[in-house]
Amino acid sequence: MTYFDAASSLPLHPVAREALLAAFEDGWADPARPHREGRRARLLLDAARETAAEAVGCRPDELTFTTSGTRALHTGIAGALAGRARVGRRLLVSAVEHSAVLHAAEVHRDAGGTVTEVGVDAGGRVGAGAVAEALGAGGEPAALVCVQSANHEVGTVQPVAEIAAECRAAGVPLLVDAAQSLGWSAVPGDWSLLAGSAHKWGGPSGVGLLVVRKGTRFAPPGPVDERESGRAPGFENIPAIVAAAASLRAVRATADAEAARLRGLVELVRARVPESVPDVAVVGDPVHRLPHVVTFSCLYVDGEALLHGLDRAGFAVSSGSSCTSSTLTPSHVLRAMGVLSEGNVRVSLPPGTEEADVARFLAVLPEVVAGVRGRLDAPPPPAAERTDAADGADGADGADAADGVTVDSLGRLCPIPVIELAKAIGRVPVGGVVTVLADDEAARLDIPAWCAMRGQEYLGEPTRHTYRVRRLA
């Protein structure tokens, strides 16, 4: 099996493994105790904090170790909002934040707070101007802004330094979710809070970090104790913390060279996939992106079936497609970007990936996609489609073609509504309209995306679950 899901998690780095085993010998005691064993544990904890702080670019006393990246985000958001409760209760989040941030935003809203969502462009990028506009909108002052350093699904890198400058000018703290980028580089800019997760860079799971820079108003959510400045209650997992810090330093030492190498492999994937697989859209910002992530969506493909097919072919990848989650709703990231969600695949290359591994992936992908499309009876690619259907071919009589065609896909999941639309478009003349009835939430994304890819006109959703498309060619 070739593992291409580094953005989800990485195996334990060799340095982390060595540090973990060594710390089990000396880091088992309570670091709060003054006896010799406690002092030895405290030395390990302090050294790990200094190592992590150096990598992040903060003071050691600004950094807290938590039990996960999610816990760091939840604590950071709750503490920052509580610390600025007298200023206001408005929270700004980008539309493509990790679900951990969005869940915290829901809790804030349910408690009577206000949440403002800042949109992104088609590449998934948050504009500093959009943040500035959102900060100035509305009567209630903003209490906190949350923007990730790089997107977890499509790899788009955000202009954090520019956004931080806008937040600083408005006197509002910025919390950065740096989980995806911290293993590659420090986050630039004058941000106020930052969160990270060790398993993203090859550290052990169960370790996160939260940075609260001096001068940032912060009230730790209770109950609290004397551990980690009251921001992460409970006994510290010193061996895991030591391993997390050691592995962060180790991956940073080779990050620049590895990033350059992996970026070349990602460019190969970005170029070759659309050439070898028809009807594919590569998504995410083509320039401002992580060096190891590439994401693409395939028309007429069931995302879950595609991932299972690639797994059988020996490749572990991920997806933001609606068909790979129990919610049966499109990825909120793809929805915010307004891009195709069908058959979505995220390839994230771990350090050490060889060109031969990528070449094998590119060799098997077309066959796997074709197999899924064949089982779904998908239409052929544009070059092979019939062009004489305007006169009522494919079984449509003249009256039907003149009046338009209605496709009933109610109760059917992606990508069936789009497949049926593609088949029906040839049954109407140029200028004719196809109406699609579909209650799968993915249709709201995928039907407009199909129109853009096929050069047809999307007329909108006049009523709920009803989509209209005009044939232009």
C-alpha positions in Angstrom: 0.0 0.0 0.0 1.3 3.5 -0.9 0.1 6.1 1.6 -0.9 9.4 0.0 -2.9 10.8 2.9 -0.3 12.8 4.7 -2.7 15.7 5.2 -4.7 13.5 7.5 -1.9 12.1 9.5 1.7 10.9 9.2 3.3 7.8 10.7 5.6 8.4 13.7 8.8 10.1 12.7 12.0 8.1 13.6 13.2 10.9 15.7 9.8 11.0 17.5 10.0 7.3 18.2 13.5 7.6 19.7 12.5 10.6 21.8 9.4 8.9 23.0 11.2 5.8 24.2 13.9 7.8 25.9 11.4 10.1 27.6 9.6 7.1 29.1 12.7 6.5 31.2 12.9 10.0 32.6 9.6 11.7 32.0 7.2 9.6 34.0 7.1 11.7 37.2 5.0 14.7 38.1 6.8 17.8 36.8 5.1 19.9 39.5 6.9 18.1 42.3 10.2 19.4 43.7 11.9 16.0 44.2 14.6 14.7 41.9 12.3 12.7 39.6 9.9 15.6 39.3 12.7 18.0 38.5 14.0 15.6 35.7 10.5 15.5 34.3 10.2 19.3 34.5 13.5 19.7 32.6 12.2 17.5 29.8 8.9 19.5 29.6 10.7 22.8 29.6 13.1 21.7 26.9 10.3 20.5 24.7 8.4 23.8 25.2 11.5 25.8 24.2 12.1 23.6 21.1 8.4 23.9 20.0 8.4 27.7 20.6 11.5 28.1 18.5 9.8 26.3 15.6 6.6 28.3 16.0 8.3 31.6 16.5 7.0 32.6 19.9 8.2 32.8 23.5 8.2 29.5 25.5 5.9 31.0 28.1 3.3 31.7 25.3 3.0 28.1 24.3 0.7 25.5 26.0 0.7 21.8 25.2 -2.8 20.4 24.8 -4.3 16.9 24.3 -5.0 17.5 20.6 -5.1 20.1 17.9 -8.9 20.2 18.2 -8.6 20.9 21.9 -6.2 23.7 21.2 -8.6 25.3 18.8 -11.6 24.9 21.1 -9.7 26.3 24.0 -8.2 29.1 22.0 -11.5 30.2 20.6 -13.4 30.0 23.9 -10.6 31.7 25.8 -10.2 34.6 23.4 -13.9 35.2 23.1 -14.3 35.2 26.9 -11.3 37.5 27.3 -13.0 40.0 24.9 -16.6 39.6 26.0 -16.8 43.2 27.1 -15.7 44.3 23.6 -18.2 42.3 21.7 -19.5 38.8 20.9 -19.0 38.7 17.1 -16.8 35.9 15.8 -15.4 36.0 12.2 -14.5 32.7 10.6 -13.5 31.9 7.0 -15.9 29.7 5.1 -13.3 27.0 4.6 -12.1 26.5 8.2 -11.6 23.1 9.7 -14.8 21.5 11.2 -13.2 22.0 14.7 -13.4 25.8 14.2 -16.9 25.6 12.8 -18.1 23.5 15.6 -16.7 26.0 18.1 -18.5 28.7 16.2 -21.8 26.8 16.5 -21.4 26.6 20.2 -20.7 30.3 20.3 -23.8 31.0 18.3 -26.0 28.8 20.4 -24.8 30.7 23.5 -26.1 33.9 22.0 -23.0 35.1 20.1 -22.8 36.2 16.5 -20.8 34.4 13.8 -19.9 36.1 10.5 -18.6 33.9 7.7 -16.0 35.3 5.3 -16.2 33.9 1.8 -13.4 32.7 -0.4 -12.5 32.8 -4.1 -12.8 29.9 -6.4 -9.3 28.8 -5.3 -10.3 28.7 -1.7 -8.3 31.8 -0.7 -9.5 34.3 1.9 -8.8 37.9 0.8 -7.4 40.3 3.4 -9.7 42.9 1.9 -12.7 40.6 2.6 -11.6 40.2 6.2 -11.2 44.0 6.5 -14.7 44.5 5.1 -16.2 42.0 7.4 -14.5 43.6 10.4 -16.0 46.9 9.5 -19.5 45.6 8.8 -22.3 45.5 11.2 -22.9 47.4 14.4 -21.3 45.0 16.8 -17.5 45.0 17.2 -15.6 41.9 16.4 -14.1 39.9 19.2 -12.0 37.4 17.3 -11.1 36.3 13.7 -10.2 32.7 12.8 -8.3 31.9 9.6 -6.4 28.8 8.8 -2.8 29.0 7.5 -3.5 26.4 4.8 -6.6 24.5 3.9 -6.9 20.9 4.9 -8.8 19.7 1.8 -7.3 21.6 -1.2 -4.0 22.8 0.2 -4.6 26.5 -0.5 -2.3 28.7 1.6 -3.9 31.8 3.1 -2.4 35.3 3.2 -2.1 35.2 7.0 0.4 38.1 7.3 -1.9 40.5 5.3 -4.9 39.3 7.3 -3.1 39.7 10.5 -2.2 43.3 9.6 -5.9 44.1 9.0 -6.8 42.5 12.3 -4.1 44.4 14.1 -5.3 47.7 12.5 -8.8 47.0 13.8 -7.6 46.0 17.2 -9.0 42.4 16.9 -7.0 39.3 17.7 -6.4 36.7 14.9 -6.4 32.9 15.7 -4.5 30.8 13.1 -5.2 27.1 12.7 -1.7 26.1 11.6 -2.2 22.3 11.7 -1.5 21.7 8.0 1.5 24.1 7.6 3.4 24.0 10.9 5.6 21.1 9.8 6.7 23.1 6.8 7.4 26.6 8.2 6.5 29.1 10.8 3.4 31.1 10.2 4.2 34.7 9.2 2.5 37.8 10.4 1.5 39.5 13.7 -1.1 36.9 14.7 -2.4 36.6 18.3 -3.2 32.9 18.8 -2.1 29.8 17.0 -3.0 26.1 17.2 -1.2 23.0 15.8 -1.4 19.2 16.0 1.6 16.9 16.3 0.3 14.0 14.3 0.2 16.2 11.2 4.1 16.5 11.2 5.0 13.0 12.4 4.7 13.4 16.1 2.5 11.2 18.3 -1.3 11.6 18.3 -2.8 13.1 21.4 -0.5 16.2 21.5 -1.5 19.7 20.3 -0.2 23.1 21.0 -1.8 26.5 21.6 0.1 29.8 21.5 -1.4 32.9 23.1 0.9 35.8 22.5 1.5 38.3 25.3 -1.0 41.2 25.3 -3.8 39.0 24.0 -6.8 39.1 26.3 -7.5 35.5 27.3 -9.7 33.8 29.9 -9.2 30.1 30.0 -12.5 28.2 30.0 -13.1 26.4 33.3 -12.6 24.4 35.3 -8.9 25.1 35.4 -6.0 23.8 37.5 -2.3 24.7 37.9 -1.2 22.8 34.8 -0.1 24.6 31.6 -1.0 28.0 33.0 -4.5 26.8 33.5 -5.1 26.4 29.8 -4.8 22.6 29.6 -5.8 20.9 32.8 -4.6 17.4 33.7 -1.3 15.6 34.0 1.0 16.4 31.0 1.9 13.5 28.7 5.6 14.3 28.9 7.0 11.5 26.7 4.5 12.4 23.9 5.2 16.1 24.3 9.0 15.5 24.1 8.5 13.3 21.0 6.3 16.0 19.4 8.8 18.8 19.9 11.7 16.6 18.7 10.0 15.6 15.5 8.9 19.1 14.7 12.5 20.2 14.9 13.6 17.3 12.8 11.1 17.8 10.0 11.8 21.5 9.9 15.5 20.8 9.3 14.7 19.2 5.9 11.5 21.0 5.1 12.8 23.3 2.5 14.5 20.6 0.4 11.6 18.2 0.8 9.1 20.9 -0.1 10.9 21.6 -3.4 11.1 18.0 -4.3 7.4 17.2 -3.5 6.3 20.4 -5.2 7.7 19.0 -8.5 5.8 15.7 -8.0 2.6 17.6 -7.3 3.1 19.6 -10.4 3.3 16.4 -12.3 0.0 15.2 -10.9 -1.7 18.5 -11.6 -0.6 18.3 -15.2 -1.0 14.6 -16.0 -4.4 13.9 -14.4 -6.5 16.2 -16.7 -4.5 14.8 -19.7 -5.2 11.1 -18.8 -8.7 11.3 -17.3 -11.5 13.1 -19.1 -13.8 15.5 -17.3 -11.5 16.3 -14.4 -11.3 19.6 -12.5 -8.2 20.3 -10.5 -9.2 22.5 -7.5 -7.4 24.8 -5.1 -5.1 27.7 -5.7 -2.5 26.8 -8.4 0.2 29.1 -6.9 -0.5 29.7 -3.2 -0.6 26.1 -1.9 1.1 23.6 0.2 3.9 21.7 -1.5 2.6 18.2 -1.0 -1.2 18.5 -1.7 -3.2 18.2 -4.9 -6.9 17.9 -5.1 -9.1 17.1 -8.1 -12.8 16.2 -8.8 -14.0 13.8 -11.5 -17.4 14.1 -13.2 -19.8 11.1 -13.1 -17.9 9.4 -10.3 -19.1 8.2 -6.9 -16.4 9.5 -4.6 -16.6 6.5 -2.1 -16.4 4.0 -5.0 -13.4 5.8 -6.4 -11.5 5.8 -3.1 -12.3 2.1 -2.6 -11.0 1.4 -6.2 -7.8 3.3 -5.5 -7.4 1.4 -2.2 -7.7 -1.9 -4.0 -5.1 -0.7 -6.5 -2.7 0.0 -3.6 -3.2 3.7 -2.9 -4.5 5.4 0.3 -6.0 8.8 -0.5 -8.7 11.0 0.9 -11.7 13.0 -0.3 -13.9 15.9 0.5 -16.7 14.4 -1.6 -20.2 14.1 -0.1 -20.2 10.5 -0.9 -17.5 9.7 1.6 -19.2 11.0 4.7 -22.2 9.9 6.7 -23.8 13.3 6.4 -24.4 12.9 2.7 -23.8 16.7 2.2 -21.0 18.2 0.1 -17.8 19.3 1.7 -18.2 22.7 3.2 -14.8 23.7 1.6 -15.8 22.7 -1.9 -19.2 24.3 -1.4 -17.6 27.6 -0.3 -15.3 27.5 -3.4 -18.3 26.7 -5.7 -16.4 23.9 -7.4 -17.3 20.4 -8.5 -17.6 17.9 -5.6 -18.2 14.7 -7.5 -15.5 12.1 -7.3 -13.2 14.4 -5.2 -9.7 13.0 -4.5 -7.1 14.6 -2.2 -3.6 13.3 -2.8 -1.2 14.5 -0.1 2.4 13.1 -0.4 4.3 12.2 2.7 8.0 13.0 3.0 10.1 10.5 1.1 7.6 9.9 -1.7 9.4 8.8 -4.8 8.6 9.7 -8.4 8.0 6.0 -9.1 5.2 6.0 -6.6 3.5 9.0 -8.3 4.0 7.4 -11.7 2.3 4.2 -10.6 -0.6 6.3 -9.2 -1.0 8.1 -12.5 -0.9 4.8 -14.4 -3.7 3.2 -12.4 -6.0 6.3 -11.9 -7.6 6.3 -15.5 -8.6 2.7 -15.3 -10.1 3.1 -11.8 -12.1 6.1 -12.8 -13.2 4.4 -16.0 -14.4 1.4 -14.0 -16.5 3.5 -11.7 -18.0 5.5 -14.5 -18.8 2.2 -16.4 -20.7 0.8 -13.4 -22.7 4.0 -13.2 -23.4 4.0 -16.9 -21.9 7.5 -17.3 -22.0 9.3 -20.7 -18.9 9.4 -22.9 -16.4 12.3 -22.9 -17.3 15.3 -25.1 -15.2 14.2 -28.1 -17.2 11.0 -28.4 -20.7 12.5 -27.7 -23.3 12.5 -30.5 -24.0 15.9 -32.0 -27.2 15.1 -34.0 -29.5 14.9 -31.0 -31.0 18.3 -31.5 -33.5 16.8 -33.9 -35.0 14.6 -31.3 -32.6 11.7 -31.2 -32.2 9.3 -28.3 -35.9 8.7 -28.2 -37.2 12.3 -27.6 -40.0 13.3 -29.9 -40.4 16.7 -31.4 -42.9 17.9 -28.8 -40.7 16.9 -25.9 -37.6 18.6 -27.5 -39.5 21.8 -28.1 -41.0 21.9 -24.6 -37.9 20.9 -22.8 -37.1 17.8 -20.9 -37.5 17.0 -17.2 -35.2 14.6 -15.4 -36.5 13.2 -12.1 -33.6 12.3 -9.9 -35.4 12.8 -6.6 -34.1 10.3 -4.0 -30.9 9.6 -6.0 -27.5 10.5 -4.7 -24.5 12.0 -6.5 -23.4 11.6 -9.2 -26.6 10.2 -10.7 -28.4 13.6 -11.1 -25.5 15.0 -13.2 -25.2 11.8 -15.2 -28.9 12.0 -16.1 -28.6 15.7 -17.0 -25.7 14.9 -19.3 -27.7 12.3 -21.1 -30.8 14.5 -21.3 -29.0 17.6 -22.7 -28.8 16.0 -26.1 -32.5 15.5 -26.2 -33.3 19.2 -26.5 -32.4 21.6 -29.3 -29.9 24.4 -28.9 -31.8 26.9 -26.7 -33.9 24.2 -25.1 -34.0 23.7 -21.4 -33.5 20.6 -19.2 -35.1 20.7 -15.7 -33.5 18.4 -13.1 -35.4 17.4 -10.0 -32.8 16.4 -7.3 -32.8 16.5 -3.5 -29.2 15.5 -3.1 -27.4 18.5 -1.6 -24.4 17.9 -3.9 -26.6 18.8 -6.9 -26.5 22.5 -5.8 -22.8 22.4 -6.5 -22.3 19.9 -9.2 -25.0 21.0 -11.7 -23.6 24.5 -12.0 -20.1 23.0 -12.1 -21.1 20.7 -14.9 -22.6 23.6 -16.9 -19.3 25.5 -16.6 -17.3 22.5 -17.7 -19.6 21.7 -20.6 -20.3 25.3 -21.8 -24.0 25.2 -21.0 -26.1 27.9 -19.3 -27.1 27.3 -15.7 -30.5 29.1 -15.2 -30.6 28.6 -11.4 -32.9 26.9 -8.9 -36.3 28.5 -9.3 -37.8 26.3 -6.6 -36.2 24.0 -4.0 -34.7 20.8 -5.6 -35.4 22.1 -9.1 -32.5 23.0 -11.4 -32.8 24.5 -14.9 -30.1 24.2 -17.6 -30.2 25.8 -21.1 -28.4 24.0 -23.9 -26.0 26.4 -25.7 -24.2 23.9 -27.9 
